[in-house]
Amino acid sequence: MGEEGGRLIVNIVVMVLLSIGFFFFVTTTIGIIRFPDFYSRMHAAGKGDISSSLFMAFGLALYNLHHLSSDTILVSLKIILIAVFIFLASPTATHAILAAGFESGVKPWTKDGNGEEGDDDLAT
């Protein structure tokens, strides 16, 4: 297996990582649209944001290493550091937004119809 075979394997891994990231992005969008209340929508947004961002960032960092040089290594390292920042900052931001919603009195949706006013039609 020569250099071409190695590049083919890297391309396949990159396509798989980007596809998984895109899948999480789409399912996050569907979750934000379909879930009935603020709390479950934020859960979908928080989890999907981290998952899709990490898979896509690692795929891009790996793709950037096709032509190995000090420049591409530094760019890939920066992409990985951005992914680590997203991994640390996104749950913190999601928690802060959820805490603000709780403090302001946003009620969770329940099956008996008690919860956010005006959002009962989204549960169907």
MOPAC internal coordinates of N, CA, C and O (Angstrom, degrees):
PM7 1SCF
backbone

  N    0.0000 0     0.00 0     0.00 0    0    0    0
  C    1.4507 1     0.00 0     0.00 0    1    0    0
  C    1.5256 1   107.43 1     0.00 0    2    1    0
  O    1.2310 1   120.60 1   -61.31 1    3    2    1
  N    1.3062 1   116.46 1   118.69 1    3    2    1
  C    1.4433 1   121.28 1  -177.42 1    5    3    2
  C    1.5140 1   112.32 1   -94.05 1    6    5    3
  O    1.2310 1   122.67 1    20.02 1    7    6    5
  N    1.3191 1   112.48 1  -159.98 1    7    6    5
  C    1.4677 1   119.65 1  -178.50 1    9    7    6
  C    1.5180 1   111.35 1   -65.02 1   10    9    7
  O    1.2310 1   120.28 1   143.25 1   11   10    9
  N    1.3369 1   117.06 1   -36.75 1   11   10    9
  C    1.4735 1   120.26 1   179.03 1   13   11   10
  C    1.5218 1   111.50 1   -64.50 1   14   13   11
  O    1.2310 1   120.02 1   140.16 1   15   14   13
  N    1.3227 1   117.56 1   -39.84 1   15   14   13
  C    1.4532 1   121.15 1   178.52 1   17   15   14
  C    1.5214 1   112.13 1   -65.23 1   18   17   15
  O    1.2310 1   120.88 1   142.15 1   19   18   17
  N    1.3298 1   115.93 1   -37.85 1   19   18   17
  C    1.4616 1   120.50 1   177.40 1   21   19   18
  C    1.5199 1   111.71 1   -65.97 1   22   21   19
  O    1.2310 1   120.98 1   139.75 1   23   22   21
  N    1.3304 1   115.73 1   -40.25 1   23   22   21
  C    1.4702 1   119.29 1   178.77 1   25   23   22
  C    1.5243 1   111.04 1   -67.98 1   26   25   23
  O    1.2310 1   120.63 1   144.95 1   27   26   25
  N    1.3350 1   116.40 1   -35.05 1   27   26   25
  C    1.4604 1   119.62 1   177.81 1   29   27   26
  C    1.5233 1   110.70 1   -64.13 1   30   29   27
  O    1.2310 1   120.32 1   137.19 1   31   30   29
  N    1.3193 1   116.99 1   -42.81 1   31   30   29
  C    1.4628 1   120.72 1   178.97 1   33   31   30
  C    1.5236 1   110.19 1   -64.26 1   34   33   31
  O    1.2310 1   119.89 1   137.02 1   35   34   33
  N    1.3292 1   117.82 1   -42.98 1   35   34   33
  C    1.4653 1   121.17 1   178.42 1   37   35   34
  C    1.5263 1   110.01 1   -62.90 1   38   37   35
  O    1.2310 1   120.06 1   138.46 1   39   38   37
  N    1.3278 1   117.49 1   -41.54 1   39   38   37
  C    1.4645 1   120.54 1   178.40 1   41   39   38
  C    1.5304 1   111.38 1   -62.72 1   42   41   39
  O    1.2310 1   120.52 1   139.92 1   43   42   41
  N    1.3133 1   116.61 1   -40.08 1   43   42   41
  C    1.4673 1   120.10 1   178.64 1   45   43   42
  C    1.5285 1   110.25 1   -65.11 1   46   45   43
  O    1.2310 1   120.19 1   135.86 1   47   46   45
  N    1.3353 1   117.24 1   -44.14 1   47   46   45
  C    1.4662 1   120.55 1   178.76 1   49   47   46
  C    1.5258 1   110.35 1   -62.57 1   50   49   47
  O    1.2310 1   120.15 1   137.88 1   51   50   49
  N    1.3348 1   117.32 1   -42.12 1   51   50   49
  C    1.4671 1   121.45 1   178.23 1   53   51   50
  C    1.5232 1   110.38 1   -62.30 1   54   53   51
  O    1.2310 1   119.89 1   135.76 1   55   54   53
  N    1.3306 1   117.81 1   -44.24 1   55   54   53
  C    1.4624 1   120.19 1   179.12 1   57   55   54
  C    1.5272 1   111.23 1   -63.15 1   58   57   55
  O    1.2310 1   120.24 1   141.10 1   59   58   57
  N    1.3282 1   117.14 1   -38.90 1   59   58   57
  C    1.4671 1   120.57 1   178.57 1   61   59   58
  C    1.5289 1   110.21 1   -64.88 1   62   61   59
  O    1.2310 1   119.99 1   133.75 1   63   62   61
  N    1.3380 1   117.63 1   -46.25 1   63   62   61
  C    1.4644 1   120.68 1   179.64 1   65   63   62
  C    1.5274 1   111.64 1   -61.99 1   66   65   63
  O    1.2310 1   120.21 1   136.22 1   67   66   65
  N    1.3318 1   117.21 1   -43.78 1   67   66   65
  C    1.4611 1   120.30 1   179.47 1   69   67   66
  C    1.5269 1   111.18 1   -67.44 1   70   69   67
  O    1.2310 1   120.26 1   143.34 1   71   70   69
  N    1.3187 1   117.12 1   -36.66 1   71   70   69
  C    1.4682 1   120.00 1   177.81 1   73   71   70
  C    1.5195 1   111.62 1   -66.63 1   74   73   71
  O    1.2310 1   120.29 1   138.51 1   75   74   73
  N    1.3256 1   117.05 1   -41.49 1   75   74   73
  C    1.4663 1   120.27 1   177.23 1   77   75   74
  C    1.5305 1   109.94 1   -63.74 1   78   77   75
  O    1.2310 1   120.54 1   137.71 1   79   78   77
  N    1.3319 1   116.58 1   -42.29 1   79   78   77
  C    1.4644 1   120.38 1   177.30 1   81   79   78
  C    1.5134 1   111.89 1   -61.57 1   82   81   79
  O    1.2310 1   120.28 1   138.39 1   83   82   81
  N    1.3278 1   117.07 1   -41.61 1   83   82   81
  C    1.4623 1   120.73 1   177.97 1   85   83   82
  C    1.5215 1   111.05 1   -66.02 1   86   85   83
  O    1.2310 1   120.11 1   141.63 1   87   86   85
  N    1.3358 1   117.39 1   -38.37 1   87   86   85
  C    1.4611 1   121.35 1   176.98 1   89   87   86
  C    1.5307 1   110.59 1   -59.78 1   90   89   87
  O    1.2310 1   120.40 1   133.23 1   91   90   89
  N    1.3381 1   116.85 1   -46.77 1   91   90   89
  C    1.4617 1   119.66 1   178.58 1   93   91   90
  C    1.5275 1   111.51 1   -64.47 1   94   93   91
  O    1.2310 1   120.37 1   144.20 1   95   94   93
  N    1.3238 1   116.91 1   -35.80 1   95   94   93
  C    1.4635 1   119.98 1   177.69 1   97   95   94
  C    1.5261 1   110.94 1   -63.41 1   98   97   95
  O    1.2310 1   120.27 1   134.98 1   99   98   97
  N    1.3231 1   117.09 1   -45.02 1   99   98   97
  C    1.4701 1   121.16 1  -179.66 1  101   99   98
  C    1.5242 1   110.68 1   -66.10 1  102  101   99
  O    1.2310 1   119.91 1   135.99 1  103  102  101
  N    1.3341 1   117.78 1   -44.01 1  103  102  101
  C    1.4542 1   119.52 1   179.97 1  105  103  102
  C    1.5267 1   111.56 1   -67.26 1  106  105  103
  O    1.2310 1   119.94 1   148.44 1  107  106  105
  N    1.3160 1   117.73 1   -31.56 1  107  106  105
  C    1.4667 1   120.78 1   173.95 1  109  107  106
  C    1.5199 1   110.57 1   -63.58 1  110  109  107
  O    1.2310 1   120.70 1   135.54 1  111  110  109
  N    1.3154 1   116.27 1   -44.46 1  111  110  109
  C    1.4588 1   120.29 1   179.37 1  113  111  110
  C    1.5250 1   110.98 1   -62.71 1  114  113  111
  O    1.2310 1   120.44 1   136.67 1  115  114  113
  N    1.3145 1   116.77 1   -43.33 1  115  114  113
  C    1.4651 1   120.50 1   177.60 1  117  115  114
  C    1.5296 1   110.21 1   -62.99 1  118  117  115
  O    1.2310 1   120.13 1   138.70 1  119  118  117
  N    1.3290 1   117.36 1   -41.30 1  119  118  117
  C    1.4617 1   120.93 1   178.70 1  121  119  118
  C    1.5136 1   112.55 1   -63.02 1  122  121  119
  O    1.2310 1   120.34 1   138.81 1  123  122  121
  N    1.3188 1   116.95 1   -41.19 1  123  122  121
  C    1.4658 1   120.07 1   178.88 1  125  123  122
  C    1.5209 1   110.29 1   -64.14 1  126  125  123
  O    1.2310 1   120.25 1   141.84 1  127  126  125
  N    1.3066 1   117.13 1   -38.16 1  127  126  125
  C    1.4704 1   120.71 1  -179.22 1  129  127  126
  C    1.5257 1   111.22 1   -74.68 1  130  129  127
  O    1.2310 1   119.65 1   138.06 1  131  130  129
  N    1.3265 1   118.28 1   -41.94 1  131  130  129
  C    1.4661 1   121.62 1  -169.67 1  133  131  130
  C    1.5302 1   114.97 1   -89.50 1  134  133  131
  O    1.2310 1   118.97 1   151.94 1  135  134  133
  N    1.3199 1   119.57 1   -28.06 1  135  134  133
  C    1.4615 1   119.61 1  -175.86 1  137  135  134
  C    1.5137 1   110.78 1   -68.66 1  138  137  135
  O    1.2310 1   120.60 1   -31.14 1  139  138  137
  N    1.3473 1   116.45 1   148.86 1  139  138  137
  C    1.4622 1   119.76 1  -167.62 1  141  139  138
  C    1.5263 1   116.37 1   -81.04 1  142  141  139
  O    1.2310 1   118.89 1   155.10 1  143  142  141
  N    1.3137 1   119.73 1   -24.90 1  143  142  141
  C    1.4605 1   118.27 1  -174.36 1  145  143  142
  C    1.5205 1   111.85 1  -137.29 1  146  145  143
  O    1.2310 1   122.02 1    -5.74 1  147  146  145
  N    1.3086 1   113.73 1   174.26 1  147  146  145
  C    1.4608 1   123.27 1  -176.62 1  149  147  146
  C    1.5231 1   111.62 1   -57.05 1  150  149  147
  O    1.2310 1   120.06 1   135.03 1  151  150  149
  N    1.3198 1   117.50 1   -44.97 1  151  150  149
  C    1.4658 1   121.36 1  -174.00 1  153  151  150
  C    1.5318 1   112.39 1   -68.15 1  154  153  151
  O    1.2310 1   120.29 1   135.77 1  155  154  153
  N    1.3132 1   117.04 1   -44.23 1  155  154  153
  C    1.4643 1   118.67 1   179.82 1  157  155  154
  C    1.5317 1   110.82 1   -71.82 1  158  157  155
  O    1.2310 1   119.96 1   147.32 1  159  158  157
  N    1.3208 1   117.68 1   -32.68 1  159  158  157
  C    1.4763 1   119.71 1   175.31 1  161  159  158
  C    1.5272 1   111.06 1   -65.04 1  162  161  159
  O    1.2310 1   120.83 1   139.11 1  163  162  161
  N    1.3279 1   116.02 1   -40.89 1  163  162  161
  C    1.4664 1   119.08 1   178.50 1  165  163  162
  C    1.5245 1   110.98 1   -67.61 1  166  165  163
  O    1.2310 1   120.42 1   146.64 1  167  166  165
  N    1.3238 1   116.80 1   -33.36 1  167  166  165
  C    1.4659 1   119.75 1   176.16 1  169  167  166
  C    1.5307 1   110.08 1   -62.63 1  170  169  167
  O    1.2310 1   121.08 1   133.31 1  171  170  169
  N    1.3249 1   115.54 1   -46.69 1  171  170  169
  C    1.4737 1   119.38 1   178.85 1  173  171  170
  C    1.5195 1   110.86 1   -62.77 1  174  173  171
  O    1.2310 1   120.70 1   137.24 1  175  174  173
  N    1.3277 1   116.26 1   -42.76 1  175  174  173
  C    1.4596 1   119.72 1  -178.82 1  177  175  174
  C    1.5285 1   111.52 1   -65.61 1  178  177  175
  O    1.2310 1   120.28 1   137.63 1  179  178  177
  N    1.3206 1   117.06 1   -42.37 1  179  178  177
  C    1.4611 1   120.50 1  -178.72 1  181  179  178
  C    1.5129 1   113.21 1   -66.38 1  182  181  179
  O    1.2310 1   120.66 1   132.77 1  183  182  181
  N    1.3287 1   116.34 1   -47.23 1  183  182  181
  C    1.4711 1   119.80 1  -178.72 1  185  183  182
  C    1.5263 1   111.60 1   -69.09 1  186  185  183
  O    1.2310 1   120.95 1   134.52 1  187  186  185
  N    1.3120 1   115.79 1   -45.48 1  187  186  185
  C    1.4613 1   119.12 1  -177.63 1  189  187  186
  C    1.5091 1   113.21 1   -68.87 1  190  189  187
  O    1.2310 1   120.61 1   145.87 1  191  190  189
  N    1.3237 1   116.43 1   -34.13 1  191  190  189
  C    1.4636 1   120.93 1   178.76 1  193  191  190
  C    1.5235 1   110.61 1   -61.95 1  194  193  191
  O    1.2310 1   121.03 1   133.25 1  195  194  193
  N    1.3100 1   115.63 1   -46.75 1  195  194  193
  C    1.4648 1   119.75 1  -179.83 1  197  195  194
  C    1.5280 1   110.50 1   -65.53 1  198  197  195
  O    1.2310 1   120.47 1   131.86 1  199  198  197
  N    1.3181 1   116.70 1   -48.14 1  199  198  197
  C    1.4691 1   120.35 1  -176.55 1  201  199  198
  C    1.5182 1   111.89 1   -61.88 1  202  201  199
  O    1.2310 1   120.60 1   129.92 1  203  202  201
  N    1.3293 1   116.46 1   -50.08 1  203  202  201
  C    1.4648 1   118.63 1  -177.54 1  205  203  202
  C    1.5245 1   110.97 1   -66.18 1  206  205  203
  O    1.2310 1   119.85 1   139.37 1  207  206  205
  N    1.3085 1   117.89 1   -40.63 1  207  206  205
  C    1.4690 1   120.37 1  -179.49 1  209  207  206
  C    1.5233 1   111.65 1   -64.52 1  210  209  207
  O    1.2310 1   120.52 1   136.86 1  211  210  209
  N    1.3257 1   116.61 1   -43.14 1  211  210  209
  C    1.4684 1   119.05 1  -178.42 1  213  211  210
  C    1.5229 1   111.90 1   -65.85 1  214  213  211
  O    1.2310 1   120.19 1   132.52 1  215  214  213
  N    1.3362 1   117.24 1   -47.48 1  215  214  213
  C    1.4567 1   119.00 1  -179.41 1  217  215  214
  C    1.5310 1   111.41 1   -62.23 1  218  217  215
  O    1.2310 1   120.62 1   136.59 1  219  218  217
  N    1.3270 1   116.42 1   -43.41 1  219  218  217
  C    1.4664 1   118.87 1  -179.18 1  221  219  218
  C    1.5240 1   111.69 1   -68.63 1  222  221  219
  O    1.2310 1   120.04 1   140.63 1  223  222  221
  N    1.3240 1   117.53 1   -39.37 1  223  222  221
  C    1.4690 1   119.91 1   179.62 1  225  223  222
  C    1.5261 1   111.09 1   -65.74 1  226  225  223
  O    1.2310 1   120.06 1   137.43 1  227  226  225
  N    1.3225 1   117.49 1   -42.57 1  227  226  225
  C    1.4640 1   119.21 1   178.64 1  229  227  226
  C    1.5279 1   111.26 1   -67.61 1  230  229  227
  O    1.2310 1   120.36 1   144.64 1  231  230  229
  N    1.3208 1   116.92 1   -35.36 1  231  230  229
  C    1.4610 1   119.42 1   175.38 1  233  231  230
  C    1.5264 1   111.62 1   -63.80 1  234  233  231
  O    1.2310 1   120.34 1   136.29 1  235  234  233
  N    1.3246 1   116.96 1   -43.71 1  235  234  233
  C    1.4629 1   120.20 1   178.77 1  237  235  234
  C    1.5213 1   111.76 1   -67.30 1  238  237  235
  O    1.2310 1   120.28 1   141.22 1  239  238  237
  N    1.3284 1   117.07 1   -38.78 1  239  238  237
  C    1.4666 1   120.01 1   178.07 1  241  239  238
  C    1.5246 1   110.90 1   -63.48 1  242  241  239
  O    1.2310 1   120.66 1   139.32 1  243  242  241
  N    1.3212 1   116.34 1   -40.68 1  243  242  241
  C    1.4666 1   119.81 1   178.15 1  245  243  242
  C    1.5264 1   111.10 1   -67.82 1  246  245  243
  O    1.2310 1   120.56 1   137.96 1  247  246  245
  N    1.3348 1   116.54 1   -42.04 1  247  246  245
  C    1.4664 1   119.87 1   178.80 1  249  247  246
  C    1.5272 1   111.31 1   -62.16 1  250  249  247
  O    1.2310 1   120.39 1   144.20 1  251  250  249
  N    1.3074 1   116.87 1   -35.80 1  251  250  249
  C    1.4606 1   121.18 1  -179.05 1  253  251  250
  C    1.5295 1   112.12 1   -65.07 1  254  253  251
  O    1.2310 1   119.99 1   159.62 1  255  254  253
  N    1.3115 1   117.63 1   -20.38 1  255  254  253
  C    1.4656 1   121.15 1  -178.45 1  257  255  254
  C    1.5300 1   113.75 1   -85.59 1  258  257  255
  O    1.2310 1   119.72 1  -167.29 1  259  258  257
  N    1.3468 1   118.14 1    12.71 1  259  258  257
  C    1.4625 1   120.07 1   178.95 1  261  259  258
  C    1.5256 1   112.30 1   -55.97 1  262  261  259
  O    1.2310 1   120.43 1   131.94 1  263  262  261
  N    1.2994 1   116.78 1   -48.06 1  263  262  261
  C    1.4690 1   121.50 1   178.77 1  265  263  262
  C    1.5170 1   106.65 1  -106.23 1  266  265  263
  O    1.2310 1   121.15 1   -84.77 1  267  266  265
  N    1.3131 1   115.41 1    95.23 1  267  266  265
  C    1.4510 1   121.66 1  -171.86 1  269  267  266
  C    1.5250 1   111.16 1   -68.55 1  270  269  267
  O    1.2310 1   120.99 1   -61.85 1  271  270  269
  N    1.3230 1   115.71 1   118.15 1  271  270  269
  C    1.4620 1   122.67 1   173.31 1  273  271  270
  C    1.5201 1   106.98 1  -152.81 1  274  273  271
  O    1.2310 1   120.82 1    -7.10 1  275  274  273
  N    1.3238 1   116.04 1   172.90 1  275  274  273
  C    1.4671 1   118.62 1  -179.67 1  277  275  274
  C    1.5281 1   110.83 1   -64.15 1  278  277  275
  O    1.2310 1   119.88 1   147.76 1  279  278  277
  N    1.3272 1   117.84 1   -32.24 1  279  278  277
  C    1.4635 1   121.15 1   179.30 1  281  279  278
  C    1.5275 1   111.13 1   -65.86 1  282  281  279
  O    1.2310 1   120.28 1   133.78 1  283  282  281
  N    1.3204 1   117.06 1   -46.22 1  283  282  281
  C    1.4600 1   119.23 1  -177.94 1  285  283  282
  C    1.5267 1   111.48 1   -69.60 1  286  285  283
  O    1.2310 1   120.46 1   147.38 1  287  286  285
  N    1.3252 1   116.73 1   -32.62 1  287  286  285
  C    1.4706 1   119.74 1   176.87 1  289  287  286
  C    1.5228 1   109.91 1   -65.37 1  290  289  287
  O    1.2310 1   120.19 1   137.69 1  291  290  289
  N    1.3274 1   117.25 1   -42.31 1  291  290  289
  C    1.4633 1   120.38 1   179.03 1  293  291  290
  C    1.5277 1   111.89 1   -65.90 1  294  293  291
  O    1.2310 1   120.25 1   139.28 1  295  294  293
  N    1.3239 1   117.12 1   -40.72 1  295  294  293
  C    1.4638 1   119.84 1   178.42 1  297  295  294
  C    1.5231 1   110.25 1   -65.35 1  298  297  295
  O    1.2310 1   119.90 1   137.18 1  299  298  297
  N    1.3208 1   117.80 1   -42.82 1  299  298  297
  C    1.4670 1   120.91 1   178.02 1  301  299  298
  C    1.5277 1   110.70 1   -64.00 1  302  301  299
  O    1.2310 1   120.27 1   141.67 1  303  302  301
  N    1.3168 1   117.09 1   -38.33 1  303  302  301
  C    1.4590 1   120.35 1   176.83 1  305  303  302
  C    1.5303 1   110.80 1   -63.44 1  306  305  303
  O    1.2310 1   120.09 1   140.28 1  307  306  305
  N    1.3241 1   117.44 1   -39.72 1  307  306  305
  C    1.4656 1   120.98 1   177.38 1  309  307  306
  C    1.5245 1   111.00 1   -64.95 1  310  309  307
  O    1.2310 1   120.28 1   140.07 1  311  310  309
  N    1.3256 1   117.07 1   -39.93 1  311  310  309
  C    1.4639 1   120.18 1   178.10 1  313  311  310
  C    1.5289 1   109.98 1   -63.82 1  314  313  311
  O    1.2310 1   120.15 1   138.67 1  315  314  313
  N    1.3221 1   117.31 1   -41.33 1  315  314  313
  C    1.4609 1   120.79 1   178.94 1  317  315  314
  C    1.5277 1   110.50 1   -66.60 1  318  317  315
  O    1.2310 1   119.77 1   141.98 1  319  318  317
  N    1.3268 1   118.05 1   -38.02 1  319  318  317
  C    1.4611 1   120.71 1   176.82 1  321  319  318
  C    1.5288 1   111.22 1   -65.63 1  322  321  319
  O    1.2310 1   120.09 1   143.65 1  323  322  321
  N    1.3165 1   117.43 1   -36.35 1  323  322  321
  C    1.4664 1   120.67 1   174.69 1  325  323  322
  C    1.5273 1   109.67 1   -63.24 1  326  325  323
  O    1.2310 1   120.15 1   138.10 1  327  326  325
  N    1.3212 1   117.32 1   -41.90 1  327  326  325
  C    1.4708 1   121.11 1   178.33 1  329  327  326
  C    1.5267 1   110.74 1   -62.96 1  330  329  327
  O    1.2310 1   120.03 1   139.76 1  331  330  329
  N    1.3225 1   117.55 1   -40.24 1  331  330  329
  C    1.4654 1   121.01 1   177.68 1  333  331  330
  C    1.5303 1   109.93 1   -64.74 1  334  333  331
  O    1.2310 1   120.09 1   139.30 1  335  334  333
  N    1.3280 1   117.44 1   -40.70 1  335  334  333
  C    1.4600 1   120.57 1   177.59 1  337  335  334
  C    1.5302 1   110.66 1   -62.28 1  338  337  335
  O    1.2310 1   120.21 1   136.20 1  339  338  337
  N    1.3196 1   117.20 1   -43.80 1  339  338  337
  C    1.4703 1   120.49 1   177.64 1  341  339  338
  C    1.5203 1   109.68 1   -62.04 1  342  341  339
  O    1.2310 1   120.17 1   138.94 1  343  342  341
  N    1.3312 1   117.27 1   -41.06 1  343  342  341
  C    1.4635 1   122.20 1   179.61 1  345  343  342
  C    1.5250 1   111.35 1   -61.10 1  346  345  343
  O    1.2310 1   119.92 1   145.43 1  347  346  345
  N    1.3325 1   117.76 1   -34.57 1  347  346  345
  C    1.4539 1   121.60 1   179.81 1  349  347  346
  C    1.5256 1   112.98 1   -86.63 1  350  349  347
  O    1.2310 1   119.98 1   141.46 1  351  350  349
  N    1.3231 1   117.65 1   -38.54 1  351  350  349
  C    1.4643 1   121.35 1  -172.30 1  353  351  350
  C    1.5249 1   113.27 1   -82.93 1  354  353  351
  O    1.2310 1   119.52 1   145.16 1  355  354  353
  N    1.3146 1   118.53 1   -34.84 1  355  354  353
  C    1.4575 1   120.67 1  -174.72 1  357  355  354
  C    1.5302 1   112.87 1   -64.55 1  358  357  355
  O    1.2310 1   118.50 1   134.06 1  359  358  357
  N    1.3291 1   120.46 1   -45.94 1  359  358  357
  C    1.4676 1   118.43 1   177.07 1  361  359  358
  C    1.5293 1   112.63 1   -64.00 1  362  361  359
  O    1.2310 1   120.61 1   145.56 1  363  362  361
  N    1.3168 1   116.44 1   -34.44 1  363  362  361
  C    1.4576 1   120.25 1   178.29 1  365  363  362
  C    1.5181 1   110.85 1   -65.64 1  366  365  363
  O    1.2310 1   120.50 1   135.50 1  367  366  365
  N    1.3290 1   116.66 1   -44.50 1  367  366  365
  C    1.4643 1   120.50 1   178.60 1  369  367  366
  C    1.5231 1   111.25 1   -66.41 1  370  369  367
  O    1.2310 1   120.21 1   138.94 1  371  370  369
  N    1.3160 1   117.20 1   -41.06 1  371  370  369
  C    1.4637 1   120.81 1   178.23 1  373  371  370
  C    1.5240 1   110.40 1   -62.09 1  374  373  371
  O    1.2310 1   120.17 1   137.00 1  375  374  373
  N    1.3236 1   117.28 1   -43.00 1  375  374  373
  C    1.4587 1   120.84 1   178.31 1  377  375  374
  C    1.5302 1   111.05 1   -63.46 1  378  377  375
  O    1.2310 1   119.96 1   138.45 1  379  378  377
  N    1.3259 1   117.68 1   -41.55 1  379  378  377
  C    1.4640 1   120.91 1   179.71 1  381  379  378
  C    1.5301 1   111.30 1   -64.21 1  382  381  379
  O    1.2310 1   120.33 1   138.80 1  383  382  381
  N    1.3202 1   116.98 1   -41.20 1  383  382  381
  C    1.4681 1   120.55 1   178.65 1  385  383  382
  C    1.5312 1   110.33 1   -66.74 1  386  385  383
  O    1.2310 1   120.16 1   137.68 1  387  386  385
  N    1.3271 1   117.30 1   -42.32 1  387  386  385
  C    1.4646 1   120.31 1   178.14 1  389  387  386
  C    1.5251 1   111.51 1   -65.02 1  390  389  387
  O    1.2310 1   120.12 1   140.12 1  391  390  389
  N    1.3214 1   117.37 1   -39.88 1  391  390  389
  C    1.4613 1   120.46 1   177.90 1  393  391  390
  C    1.5299 1   110.80 1   -64.37 1  394  393  391
  O    1.2310 1   120.35 1   140.59 1  395  394  393
  N    1.3302 1   116.93 1   -39.41 1  395  394  393
  C    1.4635 1   120.34 1   177.44 1  397  395  394
  C    1.5280 1   110.63 1   -64.94 1  398  397  395
  O    1.2310 1   119.84 1   139.84 1  399  398  397
  N    1.3148 1   117.90 1   -40.16 1  399  398  397
  C    1.4563 1   121.09 1   176.53 1  401  399  398
  C    1.5122 1   112.08 1   -63.59 1  402  401  399
  O    1.2310 1   120.61 1   138.07 1  403  402  401
  N    1.3269 1   116.43 1   -41.93 1  403  402  401
  C    1.4661 1   120.62 1   177.95 1  405  403  402
  C    1.5191 1   111.11 1   -64.75 1  406  405  403
  O    1.2310 1   120.65 1   136.33 1  407  406  405
  N    1.3301 1   116.36 1   -43.67 1  407  406  405
  C    1.4747 1   121.16 1   179.56 1  409  407  406
  C    1.5272 1   111.58 1   -63.21 1  410  409  407
  O    1.2310 1   120.37 1   146.43 1  411  410  409
  N    1.3315 1   116.89 1   -33.57 1  411  410  409
  C    1.4643 1   119.21 1  -178.55 1  413  411  410
  C    1.5236 1   112.54 1   -84.83 1  414  413  411
  O    1.2310 1   120.18 1   179.02 1  415  414  413
  N    1.3202 1   117.25 1    -0.98 1  415  414  413
  C    1.4577 1   120.87 1   172.66 1  417  415  414
  C    1.5170 1   115.51 1    94.01 1  418  417  415
  O    1.2310 1   119.39 1  -160.77 1  419  418  417
  N    1.3037 1   118.78 1    19.23 1  419  418  417
  C    1.4665 1   120.73 1   177.09 1  421  419  418
  C    1.5231 1   107.80 1   -70.92 1  422  421  419
  O    1.2310 1   120.99 1   -56.72 1  423  422  421
  N    1.3294 1   115.71 1   123.28 1  423  422  421
  C    1.4608 1   120.63 1  -177.07 1  425  423  422
  C    1.5211 1   110.16 1   -93.69 1  426  425  423
  O    1.2310 1   120.42 1   -37.46 1  427  426  425
  N    1.3242 1   116.79 1   142.54 1  427  426  425
  C    1.4742 1   119.30 1   176.53 1  429  427  426
  C    1.5237 1   111.03 1   -71.38 1  430  429  427
  O    1.2310 1   120.96 1   -26.67 1  431  430  429
  N    1.3190 1   115.78 1   153.33 1  431  430  429
  C    1.4552 1   122.49 1   178.24 1  433  431  430
  C    1.5149 1   108.84 1   -73.90 1  434  433  431
  O    1.2310 1   120.52 1   -37.36 1  435  434  433
  N    1.3268 1   116.62 1   142.64 1  435  434  433
  C    1.4598 1   122.05 1   174.17 1  437  435  434
  C    1.5259 1   108.57 1  -129.97 1  438  437  435
  O    1.2310 1   120.22 1   -18.31 1  439  438  437
  N    1.3204 1   117.18 1   161.69 1  439  438  437
  C    1.4648 1   120.95 1  -177.06 1  441  439  438
  C    1.5186 1   113.29 1   -66.26 1  442  441  439
  O    1.2310 1   119.91 1   154.85 1  443  442  441
  N    1.3135 1   117.78 1   -25.15 1  443  442  441
  C    1.4610 1   119.58 1  -178.97 1  445  443  442
  C    1.5258 1   112.87 1   -82.96 1  446  445  443
  O    1.2310 1   120.37 1  -176.05 1  447  446  445
  N    1.3309 1   116.89 1     3.95 1  447  446  445
  C    1.4604 1   120.44 1   175.00 1  449  447  446
  C    1.5120 1   114.45 1    96.06 1  450  449  447
  O    1.2310 1   119.58 1   175.54 1  451  450  449
  N    1.3253 1   118.40 1    -4.46 1  451  450  449
  C    1.4532 1   120.10 1   177.11 1  453  451  450
  C    1.5212 1   108.65 1   -81.29 1  454  453  451
  O    1.2310 1   120.62 1   -41.35 1  455  454  453
  N    1.2807 1   116.43 1   138.65 1  455  454  453
  C    1.4577 1   120.97 1  -179.79 1  457  455  454
  C    1.4968 1   109.92 1   148.47 1  458  457  455
  O    1.2310 1   120.78 1    35.35 1  459  458  457
  N    1.3166 1   116.12 1  -144.65 1  459  458  457
  C    1.4600 1   120.68 1  -178.39 1  461  459  458
  C    1.5076 1   110.65 1   -64.24 1  462  461  459
  O    1.2310 1   120.33 1   -47.67 1  463  462  461
  N    1.3166 1   116.98 1   132.33 1  463  462  461
  C    1.4553 1   120.17 1   175.73 1  465  463  462
  C    1.5200 1   109.02 1   -73.75 1  466  465  463
  O    1.2310 1   121.02 1   -40.36 1  467  466  465
  N    1.3143 1   115.65 1   139.64 1  467  466  465
  C    1.4629 1   120.32 1   176.81 1  469  467  466
  C    1.5154 1   114.24 1    87.62 1  470  469  467
  O    1.2310 1   119.38 1   170.84 1  471  470  469
  N    1.3093 1   118.78 1    -9.16 1  471  470  469
  C    1.4602 1   120.34 1  -178.82 1  473  471  470
  C    1.5143 1   113.25 1  -106.15 1  474  473  471
  O    1.2310 1   119.70 1  -176.39 1  475  474  473
  N    1.3457 1   118.18 1     3.61 1  475  474  473
  C    1.4611 1   120.58 1  -177.97 1  477  475  474
  C    1.5242 1   111.56 1   -64.47 1  478  477  475
  O    1.2310 1   120.06 1   150.45 1  479  478  477
  N    1.3423 1   117.50 1   -29.55 1  479  478  477
  C    1.4603 1   119.64 1  -178.80 1  481  479  478
  C    1.5291 1   111.74 1   -72.98 1  482  481  479
  O    1.2310 1   119.15 1   164.81 1  483  482  481
  N    1.3209 1   119.22 1   -15.19 1  483  482  481
  C    1.4635 1   121.05 1   179.50 1  485  483  482
  C    1.5219 1   112.66 1   -78.32 1  486  485  483
  O    1.2310 1   120.21 1   165.31 1  487  486  485
  N    1.3211 1   117.21 1   -14.69 1  487  486  485
  C    1.4608 1   120.23 1  -177.23 1  489  487  486
  C    1.5165 1   112.43 1   -78.58 1  490  489  487
  O    1.2310 1   119.79 1   167.42 1  491  490  489
  N    1.3169 1   118.01 1   -12.58 1  491  490  489
  C    1.4692 1   119.98 1  -177.73 1  493  491  490
  C    1.4960 1   111.90 1   -83.90 1  494  493  491
  O    1.2310 1   120.10 1   180.00 1  495  494  493

